[in-house]
Amino acid sequence: MGIFSKLKGELIDIIEWLDPSNDTMVYRFERYQNEIKNGAKLTVREGQIAVFINEGQIADVFNPGMYELKTENLPILSTLKGWKYGFNSPFKAEVYFLSTRNITDQKWGTKTL
């Protein structure tokens, strides 16, 4: 990871999911080392809900709207305080988006021989 990537990772996150396929049921927001910063903006669109996992526990479930997330990852400060963890924050957070739309052409089960 280069210095530019590390500095970019210190910025506040904008978390959203745009599903171009319209057939994905669950999407995990990708964030380097799961270090979602305090004050991150979460946008949940119609047809979605979002589940916020903070330090391994379900912290909240969000309906459509815009929200601000609270974590222990303060931009720059949490990285400096994480020197004993290789400058990685020990405070992990994740966001999972779940589609609430009806998916009609979904194949289930096993193949018939």
C-alpha positions in Angstrom: 0.0 0.0 0.0 1.5 3.3 -1.1 1.6 6.6 0.8 -1.2 8.1 -1.4 -3.5 5.1 -0.7 -2.8 5.4 3.0 -3.6 9.1 3.1 -6.7 8.5 1.0 -7.8 6.0 3.6 -7.7 8.7 6.3 -10.5 10.6 4.7 -14.2 10.4 5.8 -16.0 7.6 3.9 -19.1 7.9 1.7 -20.8 4.6 1.9 -23.4 3.6 -0.7 -24.4 0.7 -2.9 -25.6 1.0 -6.5 -26.7 -2.4 -7.8 -26.3 -2.4 -11.6 -27.3 -6.1 -11.9 -30.6 -5.8 -9.9 -30.2 -9.4 -8.8 -27.7 -9.1 -5.9 -29.3 -9.9 -2.5 -26.5 -8.9 -0.2 -23.5 -6.6 -0.7 -20.6 -6.0 1.7 -19.1 -2.5 1.5 -15.4 -2.8 0.8 -13.2 -0.7 3.0 -9.5 -1.3 3.5 -9.0 -3.2 6.8 -12.7 -2.5 7.7 -11.6 0.9 9.1 -14.7 3.0 8.5 -14.0 6.4 9.9 -16.1 8.3 12.5 -18.5 10.6 10.8 -18.8 8.4 7.6 -21.9 9.2 5.5 -24.2 6.3 4.8 -26.7 6.5 2.0 -29.4 3.8 1.9 -31.5 3.9 -1.2 -35.1 2.7 -1.8 -35.2 -1.1 -2.1 -32.3 -1.5 0.4 -31.6 -1.7 4.1 -28.1 -1.5 5.6 -26.8 -3.4 8.6 -23.9 -1.6 10.5 -21.5 -4.0 12.3 -19.3 -2.1 14.8 -16.5 -4.1 16.5 -18.1 -7.4 15.8 -21.6 -6.5 17.0 -24.7 -5.4 15.1 -24.9 -1.7 16.0 -27.8 -0.6 13.9 -30.1 -1.4 11.0 -30.9 1.6 8.6 -33.9 2.1 6.3 -33.7 4.3 3.2 -32.2 7.7 4.0 -28.8 9.4 4.8 -27.1 8.8 8.1 -23.8 9.6 9.9 -22.0 6.6 11.4 -20.2 6.8 14.8 -17.1 4.6 15.2 -13.9 4.8 17.2 -11.8 5.4 14.1 -11.0 9.1 14.1 -9.3 10.2 10.9 -5.5 10.2 11.3 -5.6 9.9 15.1 -6.7 6.3 15.1 -3.9 5.3 12.7 -1.3 7.1 14.9 -2.8 5.4 18.1 -2.6 2.1 16.3 1.2 2.1 16.1 1.4 -1.1 18.1 -0.9 -2.8 15.6 1.3 -1.8 12.6 -0.5 1.6 12.2 -3.8 -0.2 11.6 -6.7 0.6 13.8 -8.0 -2.2 16.0 -11.5 -0.7 15.7 -13.2 -2.6 12.9 -16.6 -1.7 11.3 -18.5 -3.1 8.4 -21.7 -2.2 6.4 -23.8 -4.8 4.7 -26.5 -3.8 2.2 -29.5 -6.1 1.8 -31.9 -5.8 -1.1 -35.6 -5.6 -0.2 -36.8 -5.8 -3.8 -38.6 -8.8 -5.2 -36.1 -10.9 -7.2 -38.3 -13.0 -9.5 -35.8 -14.9 -11.7 -33.6 -16.4 -8.9 -32.7 -20.1 -9.4 -32.6 -22.1 -6.1 -31.8 -25.7 -5.4 -29.6 -28.2 -7.2 -29.3 -29.4 -10.7 -31.6 -32.1 -11.9 -29.8 -35.0 -13.5 
